[in-house]
Amino acid sequence: MSTTVDSATLISLRSIAIEYRKLWAVGVAFVLLAGFVVLVAVTRSHHLYQDLSENVHLHAKIAARSAARQLSADLNRPFNNLYYISNALLPAGMQLSSTTMEQIQIIRVLNPSIIAIQILNAHGDRVLWTTSMRSDHPVEPQADFTPLPGHPHRLIGQPRYDHRAHAWVAPLVYMAHQMSASSALSISSLVDLARLKPLAISQDFVLHVLGAHDVPITLFRQGRFTDVSASEPASTANQVRVAMPGYPWTVEAHWSSALVEHLWWHQERARLPLVIGVILGILVFGVSMVRMLMHMHEQQRRLTTQVTHDVLTSLPNREGLRRVLDQALARSDRQERLLAVGFLDIDDFKPVNDTYGHAAGDALLLEVARRLQDAVRRTDTVARLGGDEFVLLLEGLRNMDEVDQVLARLQATIAQPFNINGEVISIQASLGLSIYPLDKGDADLHLRHADQAMYAAKARAGRTKEGWVQFYHPDLGTLTMVDEKLRQDFLRALASGEVTLRYQPLVALTTGRVAGLEALTRWHREGQEVSPDRFLAALGMRERQALGRFVLQTGLQQLAQWRDMGLDLFLSVNVTPEELDQSGFADAVFATLAAQPGITPTALILEVLEIGEILEQEVALEHLQRLRSAGVKIALDDVGSAYASLLRLKDLPIDEIKIDQGFIRELSNKPQDLIFVESLVSLGLAMGVLITVEGVETEAHIALLREMKINYLQGYAIARPLETQVVADFVRTFVLGAGDADTPMLALYQHLGWVRAAAESAIGHEGYENTELAACPITTWLHAHASELPEVETLLAEHETVHILGLEIFQVRQKGTREELHRLLGQLQVHNHQFQEGLGQAVKTMRDKVATKVLPPKGADQ
């Protein structure tokens, strides 16, 4: 069955794709144009609204100014009356008499706009007053009068509400000039503001008359006086104020937002049908475009499927495989996993067609395709290139064991007989595999290599059941990608006793004595003692499981013997992630413990190395939780070597962390890295777990770690891995020494403790004891080694700067501001970092010079 596509189909596919792109371009252009039109309409509408708002604001200002002028003119009339009345009442030189009251009453009747008249002397004493027309009692005017601008003889008092008159009134006073104290008189009037004339202004605005401190005096709605209590608050955006000419008052005009909206809608509604028509046109055109695009997309999908998929099996064909394989290679690089490219061919497929017919052959190919898809994982790909040739892409493989598992499933599914149209057919297949990145190259090269390996498997004479698979190799020999001989040798070595255990002591800092032992594997192979880092990666799942059982059983047996000798020790055993991934791991540990009644679960520590996502998988977590519940302790090994470990420590069921030895070994040359070790120790303390430090190789390490809150030490400075027969004597006699205190590490650690205290004081305003420069241990060390250290003066100056800043923090902590403390803290951290980096570089240079002097000259040993 051929899976090729004729040229007419390809041309049709290309034509549809071109039209598809054109239609998309036209649609996008139309939508952009329609969007531009809508944007213009919205912008114009917004500008119209703004113009109308400004227009209303202008009319309100005009209305307020007109009202202010009208009110000013109305208020001037009582003053004019007063001026006239005062002349009539009190001509020059006239003295008060008993008839004065009668004259005033007559004048008041003749001038009804005057509510009340009072006569005051120059000192403000009431000489004579008239009563209000609405009351039989005298009206008390306010005493605080203000001269009006431009009229110093005219005074106006603060408006007030007259409860008797039930109105807002304004006291108006006229005082004549150049009057003597005995004859100076003034006449005042209370003007009823409600009796002012209606204002001839637009009815769209409400007007307030405001006195001092913006206190409302009166309100005019639609030009007429309204009770001021009926006023509603207005937005500051919808009001305008104008000063009243000749008076210390202001007129405020305000309007509601609905006024502008009404004017805007009145003009906009004429354009509404056009806007709605444009929107409906866009929608109709858009729906049509979407339907057309969906139809073309479906047509393109069908044609693409014809081009990229096999017609018979619907698997990817050669074109589809090319696209998938390129992506798979990229994913393999990104994930740092293996990718297996397999070329599978059915052996002697032609006789099936000849014997049972082509219809049966097609049915067999369909069933083979289905079984292959069922046998591989969901992330894998099965493709058919044509005839009886299939290609397999096995992605995301962590090791060759996973390849073996998939191959076993493939072999089992092909070995099962096929029932085709009532006929039972048994077949065999040949598979060639190319492993990326072990086999470098692009997609085409991997397919050629897999094809070559497939033909090599097919041509292999007398092949066994497992010989149906051939891995690609330039020489096309046997399985060279995985050292099968190494695997077989290792299993024989386990059985023959060539694999043994050594034990490295772990010393408790609280006692200085050996508290436990870590079991380490050694393989005596070809006259050499080989450590696991040289053979573990080549072992398969079966070999790793066997090694794990061996270490646990042998270690616990030996621990039982030591305990019988009176040695109270615990045993630490490494566990691989592959072991944790097995369903029966916890049960196997419990069974091994049960075989040693003298060993309690609390004496066993399982060291787990976090790799990938293994510790987040349900099976592994269940094992760890069951073991911890029984008393077995879980330690996470090499903490700090992977950044992900630090982020997820708090979520893991662990009792102990072992800080990676790489951090400790380099401290002698790089003391500035001490901050990383401190961070890991602080992390462990915060989690409440035990802390073990590996890589303790010098006396300087011992002195430093004694200062820290460490539980256990392990490394060559204590002992190298011990043979079984010498462990007991070592445990009985070993006592941890004090170490070498004359090191930059210890001095720097104590210096950093002081810096940390200063920083905490600056942040939390907590008290701390300032350390003088001379008392700092690093000062003593720098002076003691000044002759060996390059640029020691620079280091001493930088160190002194750090102490000066610390002293400033100490001094301003109680009286300084938080901002000042934070500024000093920032400077302290910068200079301290510079000091640490400079010290580390100087120490490294010093160590390098010492090492150069120790090295023998070239040719000395020849």
HELIX and SHEET records of a PDB file:
HELIX    1   1 SER A    7  LEU A   89  1                                  83    
HELIX    2   2 THR A  100  LEU A  110  1                                  11    
HELIX    3   3 LEU A  193  ARG A  195  5                                   3    
HELIX    4   4 ALA A  212  ASP A  214  5                                   3    
HELIX    5   5 VAL A  228  ALA A  230  5                                   3    
HELIX    6   6 THR A  236  ASN A  238  5                                   3    
HELIX    7   7 SER A  257  GLU A  268  1                                  12    
HELIX    8   8 LEU A  272  THR A  308  1                                  37    
HELIX    9   9 ARG A  318  GLN A  335  1                                  18    
HELIX   10  10 LYS A  350  TYR A  356  1                                   7    
HELIX   11  11 HIS A  358  ALA A  375  1                                  18    
HELIX   12  12 MET A  400  ALA A  415  1                                  16    
HELIX   13  13 ALA A  443  ALA A  459  1                                  17    
HELIX   14  14 LYS A  465  TRP A  468  5                                   4    
HELIX   15  15 GLU A  484  SER A  496  1                                  13    
HELIX   16  16 PRO A  532  ARG A  534  5                                   3    
HELIX   17  17 LEU A  536  ALA A  538  5                                   3    
HELIX   18  18 MET A  541  ASP A  564  1                                  24    
HELIX   19  19 PRO A  577  LEU A  580  1                                   4    
HELIX   20  20 PHE A  585  ALA A  594  1                                  10    
HELIX   21  21 PRO A  601  ALA A  603  5                                   3    
HELIX   22  22 ILE A  614  GLU A  616  5                                   3    
HELIX   23  23 GLU A  618  SER A  629  1                                  12    
HELIX   24  24 TYR A  643  ARG A  648  1                                   6    
HELIX   25  25 LEU A  649  ASP A  651  5                                   3    
HELIX   26  26 GLN A  661  ARG A  665  1                                   5    
HELIX   27  27 GLU A  666  SER A  668  5                                   3    
HELIX   28  28 PRO A  671  ASP A  673  5                                   3    
HELIX   29  29 LEU A  674  MET A  687  1                                  14    
HELIX   30  30 GLU A  699  GLU A  707  1                                   9    
HELIX   31  31 THR A  724  THR A  733  1                                  10    
HELIX   32  32 PRO A  744  GLY A  764  1                                  21    
HELIX   33  33 PRO A  777  ALA A  784  1                                   8    
HELIX   34  34 VAL A  792  VAL A  812  1                                  21    
HELIX   35  35 ARG A  818  VAL A  854  1                                  37    
SHEET    1   A 6 ARG A 126  TRP A 129  0                                        
SHEET    2   A 6 GLN A 118  LEU A 120 -1                                        
SHEET    3   A 6 SER A 186  ASP A 192 -1                                        
SHEET    4   A 6 ALA A 167  MET A 175 -1                                        
SHEET    5   A 6 HIS A 151  GLY A 157 -1                                        
SHEET    6   A 6 PHE A 145  LEU A 148 -1                                        
SHEET    1   B 5 ARG A 126  TRP A 129  0                                        
SHEET    2   B 5 GLN A 118  LEU A 120 -1                                        
SHEET    3   B 5 SER A 186  ASP A 192 -1                                        
SHEET    4   B 5 ALA A 167  MET A 175 -1                                        
SHEET    5   B 5 ARG A 160  ASP A 162 -1                                        
SHEET    1   C 5 ARG A 224  THR A 226  0                                        
SHEET    2   C 5 PRO A 216  ARG A 221 -1                                        
SHEET    3   C 5 VAL A 206  LEU A 210 -1                                        
SHEET    4   C 5 THR A 250  HIS A 254 -1                                        
SHEET    5   C 5 GLN A 239  ALA A 243 -1                                        
SHEET    1   D 5 THR A 381  GLY A 386  0                                        
SHEET    2   D 5 GLU A 389  LEU A 397 -1                                        
SHEET    3   D 5 LEU A 338  ILE A 346 -1                                        
SHEET    4   D 5 ALA A 429  TYR A 436 -1                                        
SHEET    5   D 5 VAL A 469  PHE A 471  1                                        
SHEET    1   E 2 PHE A 418  ILE A 420  0                                        
SHEET    2   E 2 GLU A 423  ILE A 425 -1                                        
SHEET    1   F 9 GLN A 528  VAL A 530  0                                        
SHEET    2   F 9 VAL A 514  ARG A 525 -1                                        
SHEET    3   F 9 VAL A 499  ALA A 508 -1                                        
SHEET    4   F 9 TYR A 712  LEU A 713 -1                                        
SHEET    5   F 9 LEU A 690  VAL A 693  1                                        
SHEET    6   F 9 GLU A 656  ILE A 659  1                                        
SHEET    7   F 9 LYS A 633  VAL A 639  1                                        
SHEET    8   F 9 LEU A 604  LEU A 609  1                                        
SHEET    9   F 9 PHE A 570  VAL A 575  1                                        
END                                                                             
